[in-house]
Amino acid sequence: MEYRRDSSRISDEEDSLWARISSNMSELERIEDKEIELSKTINQQHELIHQTNLITPEVRDKLKNLYKKAQEQVSHEENMTNTIIKDIDKFLALQSQISKQSLKVATSANEDSIHKKSKKRDHETTGLSSGVNKQMKKSKVVSKNNGNIIKNGTFVAAKQPKSKDPEENWILATVVDYRADTKHYEIEDIDKDEALNRPGERFSVPSKNVIEIPNQGEMRIPEFPQSHTVIALYPSTTCFYKAVVVTPPSKSTPRNHYLLAFEDDEGVHRHVEAHHVLEMPDDIK
């Protein structure tokens, strides 16, 4: 498929760009070291003038030469800094593009075995991802709630009440409101009634049953290690299920993804974006 070739090309370009950034950073350090040495030499000449109270032609010419070199180093440093900044901007743009293409690859690879989980809760992510990611960029990031009130509009994992779901599955939702008197959140299911163009169903849950989701591209620090048990958004659905970390993002390809083994998933390993992998709630450990 075409996007596989594009992704490989972009990845090569990203690696080349990062190598150039690293090389230029090293060069910038060398430039700064030269500036320090030049500054020391200039100060020594000024100290000599102060001691002798005399500026000889030799000292004058040497100082002029040193100042000229210092100006050249400052100009070189400025140019190198601007180059690095531009390359970093390009690198970040490429990472964003790779993340989007990696999601397409992971979704395509999972389509043939998705039915088991999607019997409970099917949802196509092609349209969902763009809307979710746009809203997530506006949301407050907290890796754990830590008692903080989650802002309205923030994406969360929410445990459904028994009245709505007898199995009390955790789903992808957004915060609509918080009631301080009851310490409950009003949550809106991310699944919408597309046919009637209606928003998802709303329900109230205690704060302990709500986990804030980081923004796209961000993840828990430190990352979950191999063999750690988590809950994660099962690909092409809006449900979170129990899973075990096979490979953390630092060792995984594509970047910013966990490779996970979901419970009751016949040993299949699946890639999930890091911000959709969360600490296991106590009540389902």
C-alpha positions as CSV (number, residue, x, y, z in Angstrom):
1,M,0.0,0.0,0.0
2,E,1.2,3.5,-0.8
3,Y,1.3,4.8,2.7
4,R,3.7,2.0,3.7
5,R,6.3,3.3,1.2
6,D,5.7,6.9,2.3
7,S,6.1,6.0,6.0
8,S,9.5,4.3,5.2
9,R,10.6,7.3,3.3
10,I,9.6,9.7,6.0
11,S,11.3,7.5,8.6
12,D,14.6,7.6,6.7
13,E,14.2,11.3,6.3
14,E,13.5,11.6,10.1
15,D,16.6,9.6,11.0
16,S,18.8,11.6,8.6
17,L,17.4,14.9,10.0
18,W,18.0,13.7,13.6
19,A,21.6,12.8,12.7
20,R,22.1,16.3,11.3
21,I,20.6,17.9,14.4
22,S,22.9,15.9,16.6
23,S,25.9,16.7,14.5
24,N,25.1,20.4,14.5
25,M,24.5,20.4,18.3
26,S,28.0,19.0,18.7
27,E,29.4,21.6,16.3
28,L,27.6,24.3,18.3
29,E,29.3,23.1,21.5
30,R,32.7,23.4,19.7
31,I,31.8,26.9,18.6
32,E,31.0,27.9,22.2
33,D,34.2,26.3,23.4
34,K,36.2,28.4,20.9
35,E,34.4,31.5,22.0
36,I,35.4,30.8,25.6
37,E,39.0,30.3,24.6
38,L,38.9,33.5,22.6
39,S,37.4,35.4,25.5
40,K,40.2,34.1,27.8
41,T,42.9,35.2,25.3
42,I,41.3,38.7,24.9
43,N,41.2,39.1,28.7
44,Q,44.8,38.1,29.0
45,Q,45.8,40.8,26.5
46,H,43.8,43.4,28.4
47,E,45.4,42.3,31.6
48,L,48.8,42.8,30.0
49,I,47.9,46.3,28.8
50,H,46.7,47.1,32.3
51,Q,50.0,45.8,33.9
52,T,52.3,47.7,31.5
53,N,50.0,50.7,30.8
54,L,51.2,50.4,27.3
55,I,49.6,49.3,24.0
56,T,52.3,48.2,21.6
57,P,51.6,47.8,17.8
58,E,52.0,44.0,18.3
59,V,49.4,43.9,21.1
60,R,47.0,46.2,19.1
61,D,47.2,44.0,16.0
62,K,46.7,40.9,18.0
63,L,43.6,42.3,19.7
64,K,42.1,43.4,16.4
65,N,42.7,39.9,15.1
66,L,41.1,38.3,18.2
67,Y,38.1,40.6,18.0
68,K,37.6,39.8,14.4
69,K,37.7,36.0,15.2
70,A,35.3,36.6,18.1
71,Q,32.8,38.3,15.7
72,E,33.1,35.5,13.2
73,Q,32.4,32.9,16.0
74,V,29.3,34.8,17.2
75,S,28.0,35.0,13.7
76,H,28.7,31.3,13.2
77,E,27.0,30.5,16.4
78,E,23.9,32.5,15.4
79,N,23.7,30.8,12.0
80,M,24.1,27.3,13.5
81,T,21.5,28.0,16.2
82,N,19.0,29.1,13.5
83,T,19.7,26.0,11.4
84,I,19.2,23.7,14.4
85,I,15.9,25.4,15.3
86,K,14.6,25.0,11.7
87,D,15.7,21.3,11.6
88,I,14.0,20.6,15.0
89,D,10.7,22.2,13.6
90,K,11.0,19.9,10.6
91,F,11.7,16.9,12.8
92,L,8.6,17.5,14.9
93,A,6.5,17.9,11.8
94,L,7.8,14.6,10.5
95,Q,7.1,12.9,13.8
96,S,3.5,14.1,13.7
97,Q,3.1,12.8,10.1
98,I,4.6,9.4,11.0
99,S,2.3,9.1,14.0
100,K,-0.7,9.6,11.7
101,Q,0.5,7.1,9.1
102,S,1.5,4.5,11.8
103,L,-2.1,4.7,13.1
104,K,-3.3,3.8,9.5
105,V,-0.9,0.8,9.4
106,A,-2.0,-0.5,12.8
107,T,-5.7,-0.1,12.0
108,S,-5.3,-1.9,8.7
109,A,-3.4,-4.8,10.3
110,N,-6.0,-5.2,12.9
111,E,-9.1,-5.2,10.7
112,D,-9.1,-9.0,10.1
113,S,-9.3,-9.9,13.8
114,I,-11.3,-7.1,15.3
115,H,-14.7,-8.9,15.6
116,K,-14.1,-10.5,19.0
117,K,-13.8,-7.2,20.8
118,S,-16.1,-5.2,18.5
119,K,-19.0,-7.4,19.4
120,K,-19.2,-5.4,22.6
121,R,-18.4,-2.1,21.1
122,D,-17.5,-1.5,17.4
123,H,-16.4,1.9,16.3
124,E,-14.5,3.0,13.2
125,T,-11.5,5.1,14.2
126,T,-10.8,6.8,10.9
127,G,-13.3,9.5,11.5
128,L,-13.0,9.3,15.3
129,S,-9.2,9.8,15.4
130,S,-9.1,13.2,13.8
131,G,-11.9,14.6,15.9
132,V,-10.5,13.1,19.1
133,N,-7.0,14.3,18.4
134,K,-8.1,17.8,17.7
135,Q,-10.0,18.1,20.9
136,M,-7.2,16.4,22.9
137,K,-4.8,19.2,21.9
138,K,-7.1,21.6,23.8
139,S,-7.3,19.4,26.9
140,K,-5.4,19.7,30.1
141,V,-2.7,17.0,30.6
142,V,-2.4,15.2,33.9
143,S,-0.9,11.7,33.8
144,K,-2.9,10.8,36.9
145,N,-5.8,12.8,38.3
146,N,-4.1,13.3,41.7
147,G,-7.3,14.8,43.1
148,N,-7.4,17.6,40.5
149,I,-10.7,18.5,38.9
150,I,-10.6,17.5,35.3
151,K,-11.6,20.3,32.9
152,N,-14.7,20.1,30.7
153,G,-14.0,18.8,27.3
154,T,-11.1,16.6,28.4
155,F,-10.9,13.1,27.1
156,V,-11.1,10.4,29.7
157,A,-11.5,6.7,30.3
158,A,-14.7,6.3,32.3
159,K,-16.2,3.2,33.9
160,Q,-19.8,2.8,32.9
161,P,-22.4,2.4,35.6
162,K,-24.2,-1.0,35.8
163,S,-27.5,0.7,34.8
164,K,-25.9,1.5,31.5
165,D,-23.6,-1.5,31.1
166,P,-23.9,-4.7,33.3
167,E,-20.3,-5.5,32.6
168,E,-19.2,-2.0,33.7
169,N,-16.7,-1.6,30.8
170,W,-14.3,1.3,30.6
171,I,-15.0,3.5,27.6
172,L,-13.6,6.6,25.8
173,A,-15.6,9.7,26.8
174,T,-15.4,13.4,27.5
175,V,-16.0,15.4,30.6
176,V,-19.2,17.5,30.5
177,D,-19.4,18.8,34.1
178,Y,-18.2,18.2,37.6
179,R,-20.4,18.2,40.7
180,A,-18.3,19.2,43.7
181,D,-21.2,18.4,46.2
182,T,-21.4,14.7,45.0
183,K,-17.8,14.4,43.6
184,H,-19.3,13.0,40.4
185,Y,-18.5,13.7,36.8
186,E,-21.1,14.0,34.1
187,I,-19.6,12.1,31.2
188,E,-20.5,12.0,27.5
189,D,-19.9,8.8,25.6
190,I,-17.6,9.4,22.6
191,D,-19.8,7.2,20.5
192,K,-22.3,9.4,18.7
193,D,-25.6,8.6,16.9
194,E,-24.3,9.4,13.4
195,A,-27.7,8.6,11.8
196,L,-29.5,11.1,13.9
197,N,-26.6,13.4,14.3
198,R,-26.9,13.3,18.1
199,P,-24.1,13.4,20.7
200,G,-23.2,10.3,22.7
201,E,-25.2,9.2,25.8
202,R,-24.5,11.1,29.0
203,F,-24.2,9.5,32.5
204,S,-22.8,10.3,35.9
205,V,-19.9,8.5,37.6
206,P,-17.9,9.0,40.8
207,S,-14.5,10.6,40.3
208,K,-12.7,7.4,41.2
209,N,-14.1,5.9,38.0
210,V,-12.6,8.5,35.7
211,I,-9.0,8.5,34.4
212,E,-7.7,11.5,32.5
213,I,-6.1,10.8,29.1
214,P,-2.9,12.6,28.1
215,N,-2.8,14.6,24.8
216,Q,-1.8,12.8,21.6
217,G,1.9,12.3,21.4
218,E,2.3,12.6,25.2
219,M,2.6,9.6,27.5
220,R,3.1,8.6,31.1
221,I,6.7,9.3,32.4
222,P,8.3,6.9,33.3
223,E,6.8,4.6,30.7
224,F,5.1,1.3,31.7
225,P,7.8,-1.5,31.7
226,Q,7.5,-4.8,29.9
227,S,5.1,-7.3,31.5
228,H,3.2,-4.4,33.3
229,T,-0.6,-4.8,33.4
230,V,-2.5,-1.8,32.0
231,I,-5.8,-0.9,30.5
232,A,-5.7,0.3,26.9
233,L,-8.0,1.4,24.1
234,Y,-8.5,-1.6,21.9
235,P,-7.8,-0.7,18.2
236,S,-10.9,0.3,16.2
237,T,-13.1,0.4,19.3
238,T,-13.9,3.0,22.0
239,C,-13.5,0.5,24.9
240,F,-10.5,0.1,27.2
241,Y,-9.5,-3.5,28.1
242,K,-6.9,-5.2,30.3
243,A,-3.6,-5.8,28.6
244,V,0.1,-6.6,29.3
245,V,3.0,-4.6,27.9
246,V,5.0,-6.6,25.5
247,T,7.2,-3.7,24.3
248,P,7.3,-0.1,25.7
249,P,7.5,2.9,23.4
250,S,11.3,3.4,23.9
251,K,11.9,0.0,22.3
252,S,8.9,0.0,19.9
253,T,8.3,0.8,16.3
254,P,6.3,2.8,15.5
255,R,7.4,5.5,17.9
256,N,5.1,6.6,20.7
257,H,3.2,3.3,20.6
258,Y,3.1,0.3,23.1
259,L,3.0,-3.2,21.8
260,L,0.4,-4.9,23.9
261,A,-1.2,-8.4,24.5
262,F,-4.8,-7.9,25.3
263,E,-6.6,-10.3,27.7
264,D,-8.6,-13.0,25.9
265,D,-7.2,-12.0,22.5
266,E,-5.7,-15.3,21.5
267,G,-2.1,-14.1,22.0
268,V,-2.2,-11.4,19.3
269,H,0.1,-8.5,19.9
270,R,-1.3,-5.0,18.9
271,H,0.2,-1.5,18.7
272,V,-1.7,1.2,20.7
273,E,-0.7,4.9,20.9
274,A,1.0,5.6,24.2
275,H,-1.6,8.2,25.4
276,H,-4.3,5.5,25.2
277,V,-2.4,3.2,27.6
278,L,-3.3,3.8,31.2
279,E,-2.6,2.6,34.7
280,M,-4.8,-0.4,35.7
281,P,-7.7,0.7,38.0
282,D,-7.7,-1.0,41.4
283,D,-11.1,-2.6,41.0
284,I,-10.1,-4.7,38.0
285,K,-6.7,-5.8,39.1
